[in-house]
Amino acid sequence: MDQTGAPVRKAFDIGNKARPPWVWVVVFGVACIFIAGAAKAREQTSLSVLTRNGPAIAGPAVVHANAFSRDHETTVVVDVVHLEHLYDVVMVDFLSGRHPADVLVIPATWVPDFAAFLSDVPAWLIHGPHAGGIHPVYRRTMMGWNQRWLGVTIDGDLQMGVFRRDLFDDPQTRADFEAEFGRTLQPPQTWREFNELTRFFNGRLDPSGRPLLGSLEAFKQEDQGLWSFISRAVAYGSHPNYPGAFFFDPVTMEPSINSPAWKRALGEYMEALSHGPNEARFMGGNDVRYRFAEGHAALAIGWQDIGILAADWPSAIGADKVGFFALPGSREVWNPVTDQWNALPRARSVPYLAFGGWVAVVPVSTKDRNLAWSFVAEFGSPENSALDTKVGVSGINPYRAAELTNIEGWQAVLGEEGAQTYLDINRQALNDPALVAELRLPGYQAYMEALTHQVERALNGMISVDQALDTAAAQWEQITDRLGRDSQRRHYQDAIGYMESEP
């Protein structure tokens, strides 16, 4: 890759596959140090930043910390913690009165739990060019909480599909597919079509003679698999007349996750797993991204950067072989009021802001908040985001409105046709009134851990689909009662737009 990202990608490549899962020590430039460990008091320097480990998110943090240190004649120290432990490390620090870092780069869904410990984003940043250009969807769903601006978006997450264009264009493959299914080979419009394509391609040989995997999805629940499952559920469980009822009934706060819609999604998710190799059960999000990038499968589901990685990774199949499609949908949807399936006039894709993206926040305990917010502004500047979003390993997906209209920069990465399709899918998804935002409530971690555990048990064959989701729903009821049903109802209604307003 040329000036659009090669030097940046190299800088992001801060780890290797043999690294220990818990400890990283990397010295980068002017005292940018990565140290992963348990929660502990951290010696304050000119500016400290804490985020997850790995090249994704942390890689750009190091690059921009190095530049900020140089330009502002200061020293920035970046600490990293394994994503699995990051929430606990930060929360323990907050609750024990310790200062976790001057800047935290964290999932947006954690902001409600940390809100009492966070400072407000200054007006100069919220209304200036750095934050002002963030797409309205990512401003509304990620940056505010309880009528306060608490974070600045640095990554916009949206799930979509990718496919091998060379395989779908192959005349013999097209003929074989039409003979078996009686229709033209094309990217899937529904999840059932996705599963059919998975079965069709699984075991076929690619042009080099290598057996293919039909498709790739994350099935390891604690490693991004949960969002692959929910990406299926939105197609069946988000009714156009009742869009806010996907996770909960917004009036009673009764969970929707054990409805027939969610149960169908989990059953079909498990069916797709049965058509894959034995190791598919243990594939996480990164396994999906890199295996598709290297050409191991005909289709895959992931965040937007899966296609960027398949175009710019050194051993990738290349942009000319990568195609994009919107998240598969359904031709019927569950009606939560009448308790029956409603037919739709056509296949309907429901966009999903899976995981919810990443934000930068500044704790109230930060001594020099102006310096901290200045770093946040530079981290997510239009110039930096234009580079970060075009590097497959950065973990940063488009979040600025202008990034979705400037096709020239994307053509350098994806080619003309790929860039146009990629941007069209992103724009249409963010403008779609059916779009489902990630669940955003106090206790988000507890809700998702309960669902993760039960889905994991179902995938392992320990319990049935009904048992898994009924148990998870009962646990969600307990969490809601523990946190206060009335306050959770108010927060949920605000999040889904019952009282839609910006801070």
Secondary structure, DSSP 8 states (H G I E B T S, - for coil): --TTTHHHHHHH----TTS-SS--EEEETTTEEEE--SS------SEEEEEESSSTTHHHHHHHHHHHHHHHT--EEEEEE-HHHHHHHHHHHHHTT----SEEEEEGGGHHHHGGGB----HHHHSSHHHHTB-HHHHHHHTEETTEE--EEEE---EEEEEEHHHHT-HHHHHHHHHHHSS-----SBHHHHHHHHHHHTT-B-TTS-B-EEEE----GGGTHHHHHHHHHHHHH-BTTBGGGTTB-TTT--B-TTSHHHHHHHHHHHHHHHTS-GGGGG--HHHHHHHHHTT-EEEEEEETHHHHHHHHSTT---GGGEEEE---BEEEEEETTTTEEEEEEEEE---B--S--EEEE-BTT-S-HHHHHHHHHHHT-HHHHHHHTT-TTS-----BGGGGT-HHHHHHHHHHHHHHHHHHHHHHHHH-TT-B-----TTHHHHHHHHHHHHHHHHTTSS-HHHHHHHHHHHHHHHHHHH-HHHHHHHHHHHHTTT----
